Amino acid sequence: MQTFTCETQAVEYLNKLNFSFVEEISHKETRAKIYRKGRLRALLKTEFGFLNKHSMDMGTLYILDTWHY
């Protein structure tokens, strides 16, 4: 699981790993995007939380999870 503070950083990281976009899920405040690379899947979801461990700044975090299908 990796965490990014900017969506463009997360998407560039997925593009470097040759993942391709599959589907976008939006329901109320939950947003997620599904990517795939062969049998490997990646879920890029958003959460509201602290941007880093050393400050009280809060914002949107982009969390990347991967699993085998």
Biopython code that builds the backbone (N, CA, C, O; Angstrom):
import numpy as np
from Bio.PDB.StructureBuilder import StructureBuilder

atoms = [
    (1, "MET", "N", (0.851, -1.162, 0.000)),
    (1, "MET", "CA", (0.000, 0.000, 0.000)),
    (1, "MET", "C", (0.903, 1.232, 0.000)),
    (1, "MET", "O", (1.816, 1.354, 0.816)),
    (2, "GLN", "N", (0.626, 2.138, -0.931)),
    (2, "GLN", "CA", (1.389, 3.381, -1.030)),
    (2, "GLN", "C", (0.432, 4.553, -0.908)),
    (2, "GLN", "O", (-0.733, 4.461, -1.296)),
    (3, "THR", "N", (0.932, 5.653, -0.367)),
    (3, "THR", "CA", (0.118, 6.850, -0.171)),
    (3, "THR", "C", (0.739, 8.016, -0.930)),
    (3, "THR", "O", (1.952, 8.226, -0.894)),
    (4, "PHE", "N", (-0.120, 8.772, -1.618)),
    (4, "PHE", "CA", (0.299, 9.959, -2.360)),
    (4, "PHE", "C", (-0.549, 11.132, -1.901)),
    (4, "PHE", "O", (-1.680, 10.944, -1.454)),
    (5, "THR", "N", (-0.010, 12.347, -2.010)),
    (5, "THR", "CA", (-0.780, 13.543, -1.647)),
    (5, "THR", "C", (-1.354, 14.238, -2.874)),
    (5, "THR", "O", (-2.112, 15.199, -2.746)),
    (6, "CYS", "N", (-1.001, 13.759, -4.057)),
    (6, "CYS", "CA", (-1.469, 14.367, -5.302)),
    (6, "CYS", "C", (-1.886, 13.258, -6.268)),
    (6, "CYS", "O", (-1.179, 12.263, -6.421)),
    (7, "GLU", "N", (-3.025, 13.435, -6.912)),
    (7, "GLU", "CA", (-3.523, 12.403, -7.823)),
    (7, "GLU", "C", (-2.609, 12.231, -9.030)),
    (7, "GLU", "O", (-2.430, 11.109, -9.505)),
    (8, "THR", "N", (-2.034, 13.302, -9.532)),
    (8, "THR", "CA", (-1.173, 13.188, -10.710)),
    (8, "THR", "C", (0.073, 12.352, -10.415)),
    (8, "THR", "O", (0.547, 11.619, -11.282)),
    (9, "GLN", "N", (0.605, 12.460, -9.198)),
    (9, "GLN", "CA", (1.757, 11.625, -8.819)),
    (9, "GLN", "C", (1.372, 10.150, -8.830)),
    (9, "GLN", "O", (2.132, 9.309, -9.310)),
    (10, "ALA", "N", (0.207, 9.841, -8.306)),
    (10, "ALA", "CA", (-0.250, 8.449, -8.249)),
    (10, "ALA", "C", (-0.489, 7.889, -9.645)),
    (10, "ALA", "O", (-0.116, 6.750, -9.926)),
    (11, "VAL", "N", (-1.106, 8.676, -10.522)),
    (11, "VAL", "CA", (-1.382, 8.216, -11.886)),
    (11, "VAL", "C", (-0.081, 8.049, -12.670)),
    (11, "VAL", "O", (0.059, 7.087, -13.425)),
    (12, "GLU", "N", (0.866, 8.963, -12.505)),
    (12, "GLU", "CA", (2.170, 8.825, -13.172)),
    (12, "GLU", "C", (2.891, 7.562, -12.703)),
    (12, "GLU", "O", (3.518, 6.872, -13.505)),
    (13, "TYR", "N", (2.804, 7.259, -11.409)),
    (13, "TYR", "CA", (3.415, 6.055, -10.869)),
    (13, "TYR", "C", (2.796, 4.805, -11.500)),
    (13, "TYR", "O", (3.511, 3.872, -11.864)),
    (14, "LEU", "N", (1.460, 4.790, -11.628)),
    (14, "LEU", "CA", (0.784, 3.652, -12.257)),
    (14, "LEU", "C", (1.157, 3.533, -13.732)),
    (14, "LEU", "O", (1.327, 2.425, -14.242)),
    (15, "ASN", "N", (1.284, 4.662, -14.416)),
    (15, "ASN", "CA", (1.672, 4.632, -15.832)),
    (15, "ASN", "C", (3.093, 4.099, -16.011)),
    (15, "ASN", "O", (3.369, 3.389, -16.978)),
    (16, "LYS", "N", (3.992, 4.432, -15.091)),
    (16, "LYS", "CA", (5.360, 3.911, -15.153)),
    (16, "LYS", "C", (5.388, 2.396, -15.002)),
    (16, "LYS", "O", (6.238, 1.718, -15.579)),
    (17, "LEU", "N", (4.443, 1.871, -14.214)),
    (17, "LEU", "CA", (4.353, 0.423, -14.001)),
    (17, "LEU", "C", (3.510, -0.273, -15.069)),
    (17, "LEU", "O", (3.234, -1.468, -14.959)),
    (18, "ASN", "N", (3.098, 0.468, -16.102)),
    (18, "ASN", "CA", (2.321, -0.049, -17.244)),
    (18, "ASN", "C", (0.936, -0.552, -16.871)),
    (18, "ASN", "O", (0.451, -1.510, -17.474)),
    (19, "PHE", "N", (0.286, 0.070, -15.889)),
    (19, "PHE", "CA", (-1.097, -0.247, -15.574)),
    (19, "PHE", "C", (-2.003, 0.522, -16.526)),
    (19, "PHE", "O", (-1.659, 1.624, -16.955)),
    (20, "SER", "N", (-3.153, -0.047, -16.859)),
    (20, "SER", "CA", (-4.118, 0.646, -17.710)),
    (20, "SER", "C", (-5.427, 0.837, -16.945)),
    (20, "SER", "O", (-5.824, -0.007, -16.142)),
    (21, "PHE", "N", (-6.078, 1.952, -17.210)),
    (21, "PHE", "CA", (-7.311, 2.333, -16.519)),
    (21, "PHE", "C", (-8.447, 1.402, -16.919)),
    (21, "PHE", "O", (-8.594, 1.066, -18.094)),
    (22, "VAL", "N", (-9.257, 0.981, -15.933)),
    (22, "VAL", "CA", (-10.386, 0.090, -16.193)),
    (22, "VAL", "C", (-11.715, 0.760, -15.871)),
    (22, "VAL", "O", (-12.604, 0.803, -16.720)),
    (23, "GLU", "N", (-11.864, 1.288, -14.646)),
    (23, "GLU", "CA", (-13.170, 1.758, -14.200)),
    (23, "GLU", "C", (-13.017, 2.810, -13.110)),
    (23, "GLU", "O", (-12.050, 2.802, -12.347)),
    (24, "GLU", "N", (-13.998, 3.722, -13.052)),
    (24, "GLU", "CA", (-14.040, 4.725, -11.987)),
    (24, "GLU", "C", (-15.307, 4.515, -11.174)),
    (24, "GLU", "O", (-16.388, 4.322, -11.729)),
    (25, "ILE", "N", (-15.165, 4.555, -9.859)),
    (25, "ILE", "CA", (-16.293, 4.338, -8.951)),
    (25, "ILE", "C", (-16.486, 5.609, -8.135)),
    (25, "ILE", "O", (-15.541, 6.107, -7.524)),
    (26, "SER", "N", (-17.713, 6.135, -8.124)),
    (26, "SER", "CA", (-18.040, 7.326, -7.346)),
    (26, "SER", "C", (-19.369, 7.102, -6.639)),
    (26, "SER", "O", (-20.389, 6.845, -7.278)),
    (27, "HIS", "N", (-19.344, 7.203, -5.320)),
    (27, "HIS", "CA", (-20.577, 7.089, -4.549)),
    (27, "HIS", "C", (-20.449, 7.984, -3.332)),
    (27, "HIS", "O", (-19.620, 7.738, -2.457)),
    (28, "LYS", "N", (-21.269, 9.023, -3.277)),
    (28, "LYS", "CA", (-21.219, 10.036, -2.227)),
    (28, "LYS", "C", (-19.802, 10.586, -2.131)),
    (28, "LYS", "O", (-19.306, 11.119, -3.123)),
    (29, "GLU", "N", (-19.122, 10.486, -0.984)),
    (29, "GLU", "CA", (-17.763, 11.022, -0.903)),
    (29, "GLU", "C", (-16.693, 9.994, -1.233)),
    (29, "GLU", "O", (-15.505, 10.319, -1.219)),
    (30, "THR", "N", (-17.083, 8.770, -1.526)),
    (30, "THR", "CA", (-16.124, 7.722, -1.868)),
    (30, "THR", "C", (-15.789, 7.797, -3.353)),
    (30, "THR", "O", (-16.678, 7.760, -4.203)),
    (31, "ARG", "N", (-14.491, 7.904, -3.657)),
    (31, "ARG", "CA", (-14.032, 7.909, -5.042)),
    (31, "ARG", "C", (-12.906, 6.904, -5.180)),
    (31, "ARG", "O", (-12.016, 6.830, -4.333)),
    (32, "ALA", "N", (-12.952, 6.129, -6.255)),
    (32, "ALA", "CA", (-11.905, 5.137, -6.487)),
    (32, "ALA", "C", (-11.766, 4.891, -7.980)),
    (32, "ALA", "O", (-12.712, 5.072, -8.746)),
    (33, "LYS", "N", (-10.561, 4.471, -8.382)),
    (33, "LYS", "CA", (-10.287, 4.105, -9.768)),
    (33, "LYS", "C", (-9.608, 2.751, -9.757)),
    (33, "LYS", "O", (-8.746, 2.482, -8.920)),
    (34, "ILE", "N", (-10.002, 1.898, -10.694)),
    (34, "ILE", "CA", (-9.415, 0.571, -10.796)),
    (34, "ILE", "C", (-8.526, 0.519, -12.032)),
    (34, "ILE", "O", (-8.917, 0.960, -13.112)),
    (35, "TYR", "N", (-7.331, -0.023, -11.858)),
    (35, "TYR", "CA", (-6.362, -0.196, -12.939)),
    (35, "TYR", "C", (-5.993, -1.669, -13.015)),
    (35, "TYR", "O", (-6.193, -2.411, -12.054)),
    (36, "ARG", "N", (-5.452, -2.100, -14.161)),
    (36, "ARG", "CA", (-5.011, -3.487, -14.275)),
    (36, "ARG", "C", (-3.767, -3.599, -15.135)),
    (36, "ARG", "O", (-3.459, -2.743, -15.964)),
    (37, "LYS", "N", (-3.065, -4.704, -14.892)),
    (37, "LYS", "CA", (-1.876, -5.061, -15.659)),
    (37, "LYS", "C", (-1.827, -6.581, -15.642)),
    (37, "LYS", "O", (-1.315, -7.180, -14.696)),
    (38, "GLY", "N", (-2.363, -7.205, -16.691)),
    (38, "GLY", "CA", (-2.468, -8.658, -16.721)),
    (38, "GLY", "C", (-3.417, -9.133, -15.632)),
    (38, "GLY", "O", (-4.575, -8.717, -15.596)),
    (39, "ARG", "N", (-2.937, -10.004, -14.737)),
    (39, "ARG", "CA", (-3.765, -10.494, -13.634)),
    (39, "ARG", "C", (-3.638, -9.635, -12.373)),
    (39, "ARG", "O", (-4.304, -9.900, -11.373)),
    (40, "LEU", "N", (-2.793, -8.617, -12.419)),
    (40, "LEU", "CA", (-2.584, -7.730, -11.280)),
    (40, "LEU", "C", (-3.557, -6.558, -11.359)),
    (40, "LEU", "O", (-3.695, -5.938, -12.414)),
    (41, "ARG", "N", (-4.224, -6.253, -10.266)),
    (41, "ARG", "CA", (-5.169, -5.143, -10.194)),
    (41, "ARG", "C", (-4.661, -4.110, -9.197)),
    (41, "ARG", "O", (-3.940, -4.441, -8.256)),
    (42, "ALA", "N", (-5.048, -2.847, -9.417)),
    (42, "ALA", "CA", (-4.688, -1.760, -8.513)),
    (42, "ALA", "C", (-5.917, -0.900, -8.266)),
    (42, "ALA", "O", (-6.672, -0.597, -9.190)),
    (43, "LEU", "N", (-6.110, -0.512, -7.016)),
    (43, "LEU", "CA", (-7.220, 0.341, -6.625)),
    (43, "LEU", "C", (-6.647, 1.635, -6.071)),
    (43, "LEU", "O", (-5.908, 1.622, -5.086)),
    (44, "LEU", "N", (-6.985, 2.746, -6.701)),
    (44, "LEU", "CA", (-6.557, 4.065, -6.244)),
    (44, "LEU", "C", (-7.768, 4.722, -5.603)),
    (44, "LEU", "O", (-8.700, 5.123, -6.299)),
    (45, "LYS", "N", (-7.759, 4.835, -4.266)),
    (45, "LYS", "CA", (-8.908, 5.391, -3.558)),
    (45, "LYS", "C", (-8.501, 6.648, -2.808)),
    (45, "LYS", "O", (-7.316, 6.886, -2.573)),
    (46, "THR", "N", (-9.492, 7.453, -2.433)),
    (46, "THR", "CA", (-9.224, 8.697, -1.719)),
    (46, "THR", "C", (-9.693, 8.580, -0.278)),
    (46, "THR", "O", (-10.661, 7.886, 0.033)),
    (47, "GLU", "N", (-8.974, 9.282, 0.590)),
    (47, "GLU", "CA", (-9.323, 9.384, 2.007)),
    (47, "GLU", "C", (-8.955, 10.765, 2.485)),
    (47, "GLU", "O", (-8.011, 11.374, 1.980)),
    (48, "PHE", "N", (-9.697, 11.264, 3.456)),
    (48, "PHE", "CA", (-9.362, 12.539, 4.070)),
    (48, "PHE", "C", (-8.582, 12.245, 5.343)),
    (48, "PHE", "O", (-9.058, 11.519, 6.216)),
    (49, "GLY", "N", (-7.377, 12.811, 5.447)),
    (49, "GLY", "CA", (-6.561, 12.539, 6.630)),
    (49, "GLY", "C", (-5.369, 13.460, 6.709)),
    (49, "GLY", "O", (-5.269, 14.433, 5.962)),
    (50, "PHE", "N", (-4.458, 13.146, 7.627)),
    (50, "PHE", "CA", (-3.253, 13.950, 7.801)),
    (50, "PHE", "C", (-2.306, 13.722, 6.620)),
    (50, "PHE", "O", (-2.093, 12.586, 6.197)),
    (51, "LEU", "N", (-1.740, 14.817, 6.092)),
    (51, "LEU", "CA", (-0.882, 14.735, 4.916)),
    (51, "LEU", "C", (0.465, 14.098, 5.223)),
    (51, "LEU", "O", (1.041, 13.437, 4.359)),
    (52, "ASN", "N", (0.981, 14.284, 6.441)),
    (52, "ASN", "CA", (2.216, 13.598, 6.856)),
    (52, "ASN", "C", (2.225, 13.449, 8.371)),
    (52, "ASN", "O", (1.347, 13.965, 9.062)),
    (53, "LYS", "N", (3.223, 12.743, 8.873)),
    (53, "LYS", "CA", (3.290, 12.436, 10.309)),
    (53, "LYS", "C", (3.700, 13.630, 11.163)),
    (53, "LYS", "O", (3.445, 13.643, 12.368)),
    (54, "HIS", "N", (4.331, 14.631, 10.558)),
    (54, "HIS", "CA", (4.963, 15.687, 11.322)),
    (54, "HIS", "C", (4.186, 16.999, 11.361)),
    (54, "HIS", "O", (4.686, 17.979, 11.913)),
    (55, "SER", "N", (2.986, 17.049, 10.796)),
    (55, "SER", "CA", (2.217, 18.291, 10.836)),
    (55, "SER", "C", (0.745, 17.968, 11.066)),
    (55, "SER", "O", (0.315, 16.820, 10.955)),
    (56, "MET", "N", (0.001, 18.987, 11.383)),
    (56, "MET", "CA", (-1.434, 18.824, 11.609)),
    (56, "MET", "C", (-2.238, 19.171, 10.351)),
    (56, "MET", "O", (-3.463, 19.272, 10.419)),
    (57, "ASP", "N", (-1.574, 19.355, 9.210)),
    (57, "ASP", "CA", (-2.254, 19.671, 7.961)),
    (57, "ASP", "C", (-3.068, 18.468, 7.504)),
    (57, "ASP", "O", (-2.576, 17.340, 7.486)),
    (58, "MET", "N", (-4.314, 18.722, 7.136)),
    (58, "MET", "CA", (-5.179, 17.653, 6.662)),
    (58, "MET", "C", (-5.580, 17.936, 5.221)),
    (58, "MET", "O", (-5.656, 19.089, 4.796)),
    (59, "GLY", "N", (-5.834, 16.863, 4.479)),
    (59, "GLY", "CA", (-6.229, 16.998, 3.085)),
    (59, "GLY", "C", (-6.559, 15.639, 2.503)),
    (59, "GLY", "O", (-6.686, 14.651, 3.226)),
    (60, "THR", "N", (-6.695, 15.600, 1.188)),
    (60, "THR", "CA", (-7.036, 14.361, 0.495)),
    (60, "THR", "C", (-5.793, 13.520, 0.275)),
    (60, "THR", "O", (-4.785, 14.006, -0.239)),
    (61, "LEU", "N", (-5.869, 12.261, 0.663)),
    (61, "LEU", "CA", (-4.791, 11.301, 0.440)),
    (61, "LEU", "C", (-5.237, 10.320, -0.627)),
    (61, "LEU", "O", (-6.400, 9.915, -0.655)),
    (62, "TYR", "N", (-4.329, 9.937, -1.500)),
    (62, "TYR", "CA", (-4.602, 8.950, -2.539)),
    (62, "TYR", "C", (-3.859, 7.675, -2.159)),
    (62, "TYR", "O", (-2.629, 7.649, -2.111)),
    (63, "ILE", "N", (-4.620, 6.619, -1.890)),
    (63, "ILE", "CA", (-4.057, 5.366, -1.399)),
    (63, "ILE", "C", (-4.145, 4.322, -2.503)),
    (63, "ILE", "O", (-5.203, 4.105, -3.093)),
    (64, "LEU", "N", (-3.012, 3.682, -2.767)),
    (64, "LEU", "CA", (-2.908, 2.693, -3.831)),
    (64, "LEU", "C", (-2.740, 1.291, -3.243)),
    (64, "LEU", "O", (-1.759, 1.021, -2.549)),
    (65, "ASP", "N", (-3.688, 0.407, -3.518)),
    (65, "ASP", "CA", (-3.631, -0.996, -3.105)),
    (65, "ASP", "C", (-3.556, -1.864, -4.348)),
    (65, "ASP", "O", (-4.193, -1.557, -5.356)),
    (66, "THR", "N", (-2.784, -2.947, -4.291)),
    (66, "THR", "CA", (-2.699, -3.878, -5.418)),
    (66, "THR", "C", (-3.022, -5.286, -4.938)),
    (66, "THR", "O", (-2.808, -5.617, -3.772)),
    (67, "TRP", "N", (-3.542, -6.117, -5.852)),
    (67, "TRP", "CA", (-3.830, -7.515, -5.549)),
    (67, "TRP", "C", (-3.846, -8.309, -6.846)),
    (67, "TRP", "O", (-3.985, -7.743, -7.930)),
    (68, "HIS", "N", (-3.701, -9.634, -6.725)),
    (68, "HIS", "CA", (-3.760, -10.531, -7.870)),
    (68, "HIS", "C", (-5.177, -11.031, -8.049)),
    (68, "HIS", "O", (-5.848, -11.369, -7.074)),
    (69, "TYR", "N", (-5.637, -11.079, -9.285)),
    (69, "TYR", "CA", (-6.985, -11.526, -9.595)),
    (69, "TYR", "C", (-6.979, -12.977, -9.955)),
    (69, "TYR", "O", (-8.031, -13.543, -10.251)),
]
sb = StructureBuilder()
sb.init_structure("model")
sb.init_model(0)
sb.init_chain("A")
sb.init_seg("    ")
for serial, (resi, resn, name, xyz) in enumerate(atoms, 1):
    if name == "N":
        sb.init_residue(resn, " ", resi, " ")
    sb.init_atom(name, np.array(xyz, "f"), 0.0, 1.0, " ", f" {name:<3s}", serial, name[0])
structure = sb.get_structure()
